[in-house]
């Protein structure tokens, strides 16, 4: 199969991809059990197997999520590093000169966007990271009140010249994130109460020792930024940062799709649907990992 891979993939590309079509790309990984694979490295585990060796693999599909080509990478390879090689493969190996690449917010880096701007015929669709969304809101370029009347609106920003930004708000996702945040805050406080009881009983002493135990708790639930902690040699207290929590909650359910495509080529709703079609690649990954090929673990 490895010897025939290029020939097989070229046939798949000619069958499923055409000039100017959407091409979806994403990266996943499987954890490795053994010691003989040169690609297996310690990296981010999408299978929630922290501390294990990983092998990464990128998948190119058509807009339906039909796989066309796969590339395999070392387990510590960043998502964004694999994106431009996938674009070059489409052009050089498959002979596709015009395409629209769709990748998630962690996949299409600003460096890749700058390179794509210099490549005629390659459009792209991705999304902003949360820190960039927050900056737009704080600068007043995105007004949250506009979502009271609709859930999709197109905006422009001087920070993203030559791009279109589609801001979307998903109420169901907003409620889910609010519920999850409250659960994490509550779980953190319950653990802090237990630590405080040990401190008051004299079973845990010393600012450093108390701080280590508290650090494990707040890092476990990833909500340290939402607590004001006061630790002394024989005392522990905390309070929620209400303003910080409210500021984060204001962005719940909000995401912004960004694209290089002009409105004449693709309208805002279609751009958003195209970005959401990355879920089709996730479906293909499930087949690779579990249903059909069962490469989790390797």
Secondary structure, DSSP 8 states (H G I E B T S, - for coil): -TTTHHHHHHHHHHHH--TTEEEEEEEEEEEE-SS--TT-EE---TTS-TTSEEEEEEEEE-TT--EEEEEEEETT--GGGGHHHHHHHHHHTS---SEEEE--TTTS-HHHHHHHHTSTTEEEEEE--HHHHHHHHHTTSS-GGGGGT-SEEEE--GGGTT-EEEEEE-HHHHHHHHHHHHHHHHHHHHHHHHHHHHHHTTSS-SHHHHHHHHHHHHHHHT-GGGEEEEEETTEEEEEE-HHHHHHHHTTTTEEEEEES--TTT--HHHHHHHHHTTHHHHHHHHIIIIISS--S--
